[in-house]
Amino acid sequence: MIRSAPPACIRFSPLSSEMATGSLLAALLGRARHGNPMAPCFGTVPFARFESPRPFFSGPSRAEAVAIEEEPAARPEDLRSRLFRLRFPKRSATVVLDKWVGEGRKVTASELRQIAKDLKRSQRYKHALEILTWMGSWDNFHPSSADHAARLELITKVHSIVEAELYFEKLSDSTSRRVASFPLLHHYVKERNLEKAEALMSMLLNLGLVVDPHPFNEMMKLYMATGQCKKVLAVIQHMKRCKIPCNVLSYNLWLNASGELSGVAVVEMVHAEMMNDQNVEVGWSTYSTLANIYTKSGLLDKASAALRTAEDKLSVRKRLGYSFIMTNYAALGDRDGILRLWESSKRVPGRITCVNYMSVLLCLIKVGDIQEAEKVFKTWEMECRKYDIRVSNVLLGAYMRNGWMDKAELLHHHTLEEGGCPNYKTWEILMEGWVKCNQMDKAVEAMKKGFSMLKACDWKPPSDILVVIAKYFEEQGNIQETERYVKVLRRLRLMSLPLYKSYLRACINAKRAAPNILEKMARDGISLDVETGELIQHVSKFDDINAYNDFYLW
């Protein structure tokens, strides 16, 4: 709906500058989750309650501390406060905006843009999108190209890529299409949709809309992520032919591709070309990239030298690069380098985030210094504002991998006392640890806790752990528990051929039929092998009416 004329109280400011469409921190987190090869370019669980001294934190628990906090002072009434108070996505920012102007209050486009930007930063995507949509509903408001790009990106998060594509197709202005194409391309790259990314890039090139290195960098990131390093070199050559300058990210991607294809000598030639490029400032990220390549090639002295240079180029105002270089030192097994960077990062202004703590914990654990990691963890507990279970999960995982389940259990209870809320990863770690220690009752309870969270996430437990638990039920001769287990796994789409084999063996041991087994396996996309066929033939001899009734309603 286009509104013909806004009330006099609505005053739109001059168009804002283009928004920055990429978030380097988001790239960092993405890399951590997906193992990006381009780094650094871009029921109650019946656990026993231990009556023991608090091993990690000596003060009152966070749950106790909450009771003595004073109520915050009332905030002044403004549009930003009203919009941020919405909190739940079902509530409408459009209603708030209409009510605001209906009260005769003023609002400017620049204010709305900033609020939308802050909401997006807080992952309140629906309300941010509603603000930009509301702004665009006034016929005398002319959205900037940055507004279109921001709106398209939010559509991909709130609705779907299909709706984002439709929005993009409706843009008629070439500048708006050029700017809005970047978040669309970025989404394709993130999803590793090679076909759509290449088609969009081809269209942009044919229309002459690619005038800077950013879209090329996105394509190179995609090619690196899909193991097509030769195409990275082809992109670089295309940029040179079209006189599109390389930026730091372009060179870093080029270095990585050269390292994969040609070795250190060619990498150093690319680095020399970068050093001679007067338009590029070679910073810590490039030397961190070089160090990674040298480490993979076994040139540890060169890697250490590159990291020392990278340290010298770190900002004293931003903490971003410190975590990357600590990771490089961890790959070298250099504990002193990790601690030196960690101490240096503390001198950078600003709050040390949970992600920073997770990074140093992971690095210390990688070099085997659990004791130092525990000290860092205690520091985090004393300084954190909110107990983030992801931080304690790092230490919990280290205990589990070392077989220290007593310490893991103590830490788990401690985090609960401190107000920590276990997530699916917590239960996965505990489940795996109990399986390794052959404490299967506890493993099963941890698994149930993890399954209870599957509605809110895309977690898939390790398939080998699921098989071990299935074999446990099989060996126990508990056919009822096995049937319940299989029913849950089928509902969650977690069944596999080994799990079906275990189920069939359990049926044979219990002399139970497995009604409609072939149909169930077909629905689950499971193909038969010779062994499974023999098991099905064996189990078909049983004609257990009760079992048939139990399973008929699956």
N, C-alpha and C positions, 0 to 999 in steps of 0.2 A: 504494500500500500504506500503510495506517494502522498505525502501531506502537502497541501497546496501552499500554505503559508504558516510559518511558525509564529507562536505568540511573540509579542515584542520583547518578552523577557529572555528569549533564546538568542544568544549572540554567538555566532560562529567566528572563531579566530582565523587568521591566515593559515594556509595549509602548513602542516608540520613537515619537517624533513623526513626523508625516507627512513623507515624503520630498519633496524638491523635484523636480517632474517635468520641469522644463524646464532646458535648458542654454543660457545665452546665448551662450557661446563656440561651441557647435555651431551655433546660429542664424547667428552671424557667418560661419562657414565655409560653411554652406549658402548663404548669400547670395552669398558670393564665387563659388561654383561655378555657381549657377543664375541669377545676375543678378537677384536678388530686387528688384522695384521698390519695396518698402516701406522700404528703407534710409533712415535708420538705426534704425527702430523695432525692429528685431530681427536562327651563323657569326661570325667576327671582322670587324669593320668595317675595311676597308683604309685607314683614315686615316693619312696620313704622320705619323711621329713627328718633332716639332720639337726639335732640340737647342738649347734657348733658356733664358735665365735664367728662374727662377720668377717670373712677373709678379704673382702674387697673394699669395704667402705665402713668407716667407724662411726659416722654421724647418724642422725635419725634418717629413716627411710624417706623416699620421696612421697610415699603415701601418707606418712605421718606429717611431713612438712606441709602438705597441702592444707591440712586442717588449721594451720596457724597463719596462713597467708591472709593479708588484708584485702578487702574488696577494692578493685581499681577505681580511680576517680572517674566520674562521668565525663565522656568526651563531648566536645562541642558538636552541635548538630550541623552536619554538612552533607553534601551529596555523596562524597566518597564513603563516609561512615555508613550512610543508609545502604549503599550498594554492597559494602563489605559485610554488613550484618545479615545479608541474605543467607549466606553459608550453604544452604541445601540447594542443589541444582533445580529441584522442582519449582522453587520460588522464582518469580519473574523480575528481571531487571527492567524490562519494558514498563511494567506496572509502576515501579518506583520512579522511573523517569517521567512518565506521564503525570503522576501525582505531584512530582516536584515542580514541573512547569505549571501545573494547574493551580498550585499555591502562589503563583506569581514570582517564583524564584528564578534567578539567572543561571544560565549554564553556557559554557563556551566549548567549542570543538576541541581546543587544546586540552582542556580539563578532562573531557570525556576520553580523549585518546590516551592520556596518561593513566586514567583509572583503568581503562581496558588493558593497557600494557601491564599494569601492576596485578590485575586479576589473572592475566595469563601467566605471569611469573609465579603466582600462587596456585597455578593449575586449576583456576576457576574458569575453565574455557567457555562454558555455556553462557555465563553472565557477561564475559568479555565479548562474545559474539553478539549477544543481544544488544549491547551498547552500540557496537559498530553498525548493526542492522538498523537500530533506532535512528542513529545519525543520518544514515542513508535514506531514510524514509521521508525526509524533507526535500521538497523539489528545488529549493534555492541553495541547497548544500551540494557542493561539487567535491566528491571524494578524491583524494590524492591517489597516486599509484601505490604509495605505501599503505593507504587504507585498504585498497583492494587486496594487496598481498597479505596483510594481516588478517583480513576477513576470510580469504581463501584458506590460509593455514588453519584458522580456527574451525572452519567447516570440516576439514579432514579429521580434526580431533573430536568434534561434537557429533557430526553426522556420518559422512562416508566419503571416500575418495570419488565415488560416482557423482555426488552432489557438488564436490569441489570442481570436478571436471566440467560439469554443466555451468557452474558459475564462471569458470575461466572462458568457456566458449562464448558467453554473453558479453565479454569485454570487447569493446570495439576499438578503443584507443590503443595504439601500438605501444606507447610508453607503459600503460597499465598492464598490457599483456606481457611485456618484457619483464617488468618487476614481479608481477604475480606468478610468472612461470617458475621462479626460483623455488618457492615453497612447494609447488607441485612437483618439480623435478626432485627436490630434496626428499619428498615423501616416497617417490618411486625408488630412489636410491636406498632409503632406509628399509624399504620392503624388498629390496633386491629384485625389483621388477625390471629386468633388463630390456624387455621388449618395449614397454611403454616409455621408459627413460630414453632409449635411443630414438623412438618415434618423435617424442617431444623435442629432443635436441635437434633432430633433423629439420623439423618444422621451424624452429627458431633460427637455425642457420639459413634456411631458404628464404626466410623473411628478413634476414639481416638484423635480427634482434639480439644477437650475441656480441656484445661490445666489451666485455671484461672477462677476466679469467674464472670467475666464480662458477658459471655453469660447467666449464671444462673441468674444473676441480671436482665437481660433483660426479661427473662421468668417470674421472680417474679413480675416485674413491670406490665407485661401484665396480670398476674393472679389477681393482686390487682385491676387493672383498670377494669377488667371484673367481679369483685366480687367473685373470686374463691380463697378465702383466704386459704382454706385447701390445695390447691395445692402448695401454698407458703411453707407451712410446709413440704410438701413432697419433694420439691426442696432442702430445707435445709438438710433433712435427706440424700438425695442422695449425696449432697456435702460432708457430713461427711463420708459416706461410701467410697467415692472415694478419700478421703483425699484432697479435694479442699478447701483451706482456705477461710473463710469468710472475706470480707473487710468491711469497715464502711457502705457502701450502703447495703450490704447483711444483716448486723445486723439491720439496720434501717427498712428495709422491713420486716424482721422477727418480729421486735417490733410492727410494724403496724398491721401485720396479727394476731399476738397474742392478741393485743388489741381488734381487731374485734371479735375474736373467744372465747377467754378465760378470758379476764379481766385483771385488774391491777396486780394481784398477779403473774400471769405467765409473764407478761411484765417485772416486776422487776426481775424475775429469769433470763430472757434472758439478761437483762441489766447487771446483776451480772456476767454472763458468758462472756459477752463482756468485762467487766472490767478486768477479769482474763486472757484475751487473750493478750499475750505479743506482738503479731504481729499487733495489732490494736491500733491506737491512738484515744481515744474517744474525739470527738470535739463538737463544737457548734451544729452541725446538729442532733446529737443523743439526746442532751438535749432539743432541739427544738421539736424533735419528741415526746419525753417523755411528754413535756409540753402540746402538742396537745392531747395526749391520756388522760392525767390527766384532762384537761379542758372538754373533752367530757364525762368523768366519773364524773364530778362535784367536783373533788378534786382540788379546786382552790388554796389552800395554797401550795400544792405540785407542782402545775403548776408554780406558781410564783417562788418557790425555784429553780425549774429546769431552768427557764428562767434566773435567776440571775447567775447560773452556766454557762449557755450558753453565757451570756454576757462576763464573765471572759475569755472565750475561743475564743472570736472573734479575728480575725487578725487585727493588726493595719496597715497593708499594703494592704488588700483587703476589698472591701466594700460589698462583696456578701452576707454574713450572716446577715447583719443588717436588710435588708428588711424582711427576714424570721421571725426574732424575733420580729420586729415591728408588723407583722401580728399576731403573737402569743399574743402579748399584746393587740392588738385590739380585739381579740376573748375574752379576759378577761375583756374588757371594761376599760383597764388601760391606760388612757390618758397620765399620767406622764411617764409611761414606754415607750410609743411611742416617746414622745418628747425627753426623755433622749437618746434613741437609735439614733434618728435623729441628735441630736447635736453631739453625738460621731462619727457618720458616716461622718460628715463634716470634722473631723480631719484626716481622711484617705487620703493619697495622691491621686491625680488624679481628673479628672473632674467628677462632679456629673451628672449622665446621666438623660435623660428624664424618663427612667424607674424607677430610684430611686425616682424622684419627684412624679411620678404617684403612687408609692407604699405608700409613706407617706401620700399623699392626700387621698387615699382610706382608710387608717387606721384612719386618723383623722375624716373623714366623717362617718366611721362606728361607732365611739364612740360619734358622734353628735357634734363635735367641728368644725362647718363650719367656724367660725370666724378665727380660727387658720389656717385652710386649705386655706382660702383666703390670709393670710399673706404669707404662703409658696408659693402660686401661684404667688404672686407679685414678690417674690424673684426669682422664676424661670424665669419670664418674663424679669427681669433685666439682668439675667445671660445667658439666652439661646442664642445659636448661630443661630439656625433656629427654627422658630415657629412650633412646633409639635402639631397638632390639638388634638392628643390623650390626652395630658395633660389637655388642657382646657375642653375636653369632660368629664373628671372626675368631675370637678366642675359643668359643665353644667348639668350633670346627677343628681347631688345632688340637685341643684335648682329645677329641674323638679320634682323629687320625693317628694320634700317638697311643691310643688304647687306654687313656686315662679317664675312664667313665666315672670314677668316683669324683674326680675334680669337675668333670662336665656336669654331673648331677648337682654338686654343690653350687656351681656357677648358675645353673638353671634356676634353682630355688632362690638364689640371691637376686637374680634379675626380677623374679616375680615379686619379691619383697620390696624392691626398689621402684615398682610400678611399671616394669617392662611388660610389653604385651607380645607374647610369642607369635611369630608368623610361620608360614609354611616351611621356611628354611630351617627354623629352629627345630621343628618336629622331624624334618628330613635328617638333620644331623643326629638327633637323638635316636631316631629309628635305625639309622645305619650303624651307629655306635653299639646299640643294644644287640643288633644282629651279629656284629663282629664278636661281641662278648658272649654270644649264645644265650642271652637273656631275652627269650622270645616273647614272654608275656608283656614285658615292658615295651619291646619293639612293636607289638601289635597295638598297644594302647597309644603309642606315639603316632603310629600310622593312622589310627582312627581320628586323632586330633588333627593331623594334617589333612585328611580327607574332608573334615568338617569345614575347611577353609577354601575348598576348591571352587565354590561358587563365586568367590571374590578375586580369583587369580587363575592363571593358566598353568599352575604347577603340575608337573608330571614326575612322580616319584621315580627313582632309579629302577629300571626294569629288573635288574638282577636282584635287588632287594625284594621286590614283589614276588619274584620266583622263589626266593629262599623262604619267605613267609608262607607261600602256598605249599611248599614241601614240608614245612613244619606242621601245618594242618593235616597234610597227607600222612605223615609219620605218626601223628597223634591219633589217627583213626577217627577224627572228629568230622564226620561227613556233613553234619548240620552247619558247623562253622565254615567248612569248605564251601558249601552251597551259598551261604550268606556272603562270603568273601567274593565268590565269582559273580554273584548278582550285583554287588557294589561296583566291582571292576568293570562289568559290562555297561552299567549305567554311566560310569565315568569315562568310557571308551578307552580303557587301559588294558584290555585283554590282549594276549599274545599267544603264539603257538606253544611255547613252553608252559604257559599258565594253563592252557587247555589240556595239555598232556598230563600235568599234575592233577588236574581235576578229574580226568578220565581214570587215572590210576587210583585215585581216592574212591571213585565210584566202584571200581572193580574190587578193591579191598573190602568195601562195605556191601558188596553184592547189590548195588543200586543201579537202576537204569539211568540213562542220561537222555531224556526225551528231547526230540528236535535238535539234537546236537549239531547235525550238519547245517540246518537252517540258521542256528545261532552263530556258528562259525562264519557262514557266508555273510550274515548281517554285519559281523564285526570285521569283515575283510581279511579273514584268516584263511590261508591256503593249506591244504592237507599235504603231509608227506607220508612216506610208507609206514613209519612207526605209528603215526596218529591213526591211519587207516586200520592198522591191526588192533589198536586200543579200542576204536569204535566198534569193530567187529566183535571184540570180546565183550564189551559192555552191553551190546545189543542182545546178548543172551538173557539178560536179566529183565524181568517184567514186574517192576515194583510199582504198583498202582499209586501208592502214596507219593513216591518220588515224582511220578508223572503229574499228579495234582499239584505238588509243590511248584513244579517248574512250568506248568502250562501257561501261567499268567505272566511269564517274563516279558 
